[in-house]
Amino acid sequence: MIETSRLTIIPLTLDQIRLHLADRYQLEKTLGLKKGHREVTEPLLSIITHFTVPRLKDPSNDPLYHTMWLAIDRDKQQFVAEAKFKGEPDETGTVEIGYGTYPALWRNGYMSEMVGGLVNWVGQQPGVHRVIADTDVENVASQKVLEKNGFALFDRIENMLWWEYIV
């Protein structure tokens, strides 16, 4: 669990991931939270089904690098954003992060705060030296999230911009 000024960021267990997929508000109910704007849609549904769940079932994987992390606004007692790492650090000490918030909650600073909390946490983990993320060239909001958290642009491949944060 990670605490920021407004958020509590939690890594989901495999059972919680199943609730995340199965029923829109069952996860909130089990955690004592209010119904909010959380919705599992594509492409997130496929990512969780085809990558997250199988990797969480494999005991050789560190679950914190393969699960979904959800941010809870402590005042609202609702989920407001989600993110995930895309695996353990590679041989160079690099981890990749992906993230998103719910459209009804855009422009509230949740994503910047969540990414900051996760980058701070992962930067304290053994073997992590760099965090990368990609954004579409047209996704200015996502680019601003990364810039606010000290990421620097290091590459462009077609319509994708690649960003890095050096720990």
SVG drawing of the C-alpha trace seen along z (x, -y; Angstrom):
<svg xmlns="http://www.w3.org/2000/svg" viewBox="-22 -19 44 40">
<polyline fill="none" stroke="black" stroke-width="0.4" points="0.0,0.0 1.2,-3.5 -0.1,-6.7 0.0,-10.1 -1.6,-13.4 -5.1,-12.3 -4.8,-8.7 -4.3,-5.2 -2.8,-3.1 -3.3,0.7 -2.0,3.7 -4.8,6.1 -4.6,9.8 -5.6,12.4 -8.9,12.8 -9.5,9.0 -8.6,9.0 -11.3,11.6 -13.8,9.4 -12.5,6.4 -13.5,8.3 -16.6,10.2 -18.9,7.5 -18.9,3.8 -19.1,3.1 -18.3,6.3 -14.7,5.2 -15.8,2.0 -18.2,3.9 -15.5,6.2 -13.2,3.2 -15.9,1.1 -15.8,-1.6 -18.5,-3.5 -19.6,-2.9 -17.8,-5.1 -16.7,-5.4 -14.6,-2.2 -15.2,-0.3 -13.2,2.4 -13.4,1.9 -11.1,2.7 -8.2,2.8 -7.8,3.1 -10.1,6.1 -7.9,8.1 -4.7,7.0 -6.0,8.3 -7.5,11.5 -4.6,12.5 -1.6,11.1 -2.3,10.0 -4.2,13.1 -1.9,15.7 1.2,13.9 -0.4,13.7 -1.0,17.4 2.7,18.1 4.5,18.2 7.8,17.4 6.6,13.8 6.6,11.0 2.9,10.1 3.6,6.4 5.0,6.1 2.2,7.9 -1.0,6.9 -3.3,3.9 -2.8,1.1 -5.9,-0.9 -6.0,-4.4 -8.6,-5.3 -9.5,-8.9 -9.6,-8.7 -12.2,-11.6 -14.6,-10.2 -13.9,-6.5 -13.9,-5.6 -11.6,-4.2 -10.3,-7.1 -7.5,-5.7 -5.5,-2.5 -2.1,-1.6 0.2,1.4 3.8,2.3 4.5,4.4 6.8,6.9 9.8,7.0 12.9,5.0 14.8,6.2 18.6,6.8 19.1,3.0 16.9,2.3 14.1,0.9 10.4,1.3 7.5,0.0 4.4,-1.5 0.9,-2.0 -1.9,-4.0 -5.4,-5.4 -8.2,-7.1 -11.9,-7.1 -13.2,-9.7 -15.6,-11.3 -12.6,-12.0 -10.2,-13.5 -8.4,-16.7 -8.5,-16.2 -4.8,-15.4 -5.4,-11.8 -3.2,-10.3 -0.3,-12.6 -0.5,-11.8 -0.8,-8.1 2.1,-7.9 4.2,-9.9 3.4,-7.5 4.1,-4.4 7.4,-5.9 8.5,-6.8 7.7,-3.3 9.3,-1.4 12.4,-3.6 13.0,-2.2 12.9,1.4 16.1,3.4 17.4,3.5 15.2,0.7 17.2,-2.1 14.7,-3.4 11.0,-3.7 9.6,-4.0 6.2,-4.7 4.7,-5.3 2.1,-7.7 0.4,-8.4 1.6,-11.6 -1.9,-13.0 -2.4,-12.2 -1.2,-15.5 -2.8,-14.8 -0.8,-11.6 2.3,-13.4 1.7,-16.1 1.3,-13.4 4.8,-12.1 6.4,-15.6 4.9,-16.5 6.6,-13.4 10.1,-14.1 10.0,-11.9 11.9,-12.9 11.1,-12.1 13.8,-9.7 12.3,-8.2 9.6,-8.3 8.5,-5.2 5.8,-6.1 2.9,-7.5 4.3,-6.5 6.4,-8.7 8.7,-6.9 9.5,-8.5 11.9,-7.7 12.5,-8.5 16.0,-7.8 15.9,-6.7"/>
</svg>
